[in-house]
Amino acid sequence: MNKRILFAILAVAFLAGAILRFMASGMAFGVMFLILAAASAWFSIKAKRE
């Protein structure tokens, strides 16, 4: 599987998890998922350049 697509899917999944955690008032897990979503998006952009 293409790394770029894999990291993009992970970024969307982590973003959805963060939104659900914020709705359930789980602030710590929501912030963690947002950080993981940003890292996955960054790796996806980085994989695109290579």
C-alpha positions in Angstrom: 0.0 0.0 0.0 1.1 3.5 -0.7 2.6 5.2 2.3 0.9 8.6 1.4 -2.5 7.0 1.3 -2.0 5.1 4.5 -0.9 8.2 6.5 -3.8 10.2 5.0 -6.3 7.5 6.2 -4.7 7.5 9.6 -4.9 11.3 9.8 -8.6 11.2 9.0 -9.2 8.4 11.5 -7.4 10.2 14.3 -9.2 13.5 13.5 -12.5 11.7 13.7 -11.5 10.1 17.0 -10.5 13.5 18.4 -13.8 15.0 17.5 -15.7 12.2 19.1 -13.5 12.5 22.3 -14.1 16.2 22.5 -17.9 15.6 22.2 -17.6 13.0 25.0 -15.6 15.6 27.1 -12.4 13.5 27.0 -10.1 16.5 26.7 -6.8 14.6 27.2 -7.6 11.9 24.7 -8.9 14.5 22.3 -5.7 16.5 22.4 -3.7 13.2 21.9 -5.7 12.3 18.9 -5.3 15.8 17.4 -1.5 15.5 17.8 -1.5 12.0 16.2 -3.7 13.4 13.3 -1.2 16.2 12.7 1.7 13.8 12.8 0.0 11.5 10.3 -0.8 14.4 8.0 2.8 15.6 8.2 4.1 12.1 7.3 1.7 11.9 4.5 2.9 15.2 3.0 6.5 14.2 3.6 5.9 10.8 1.8 4.4 12.7 -1.1 7.7 14.6 -1.7 9.8 11.4 -1.8 
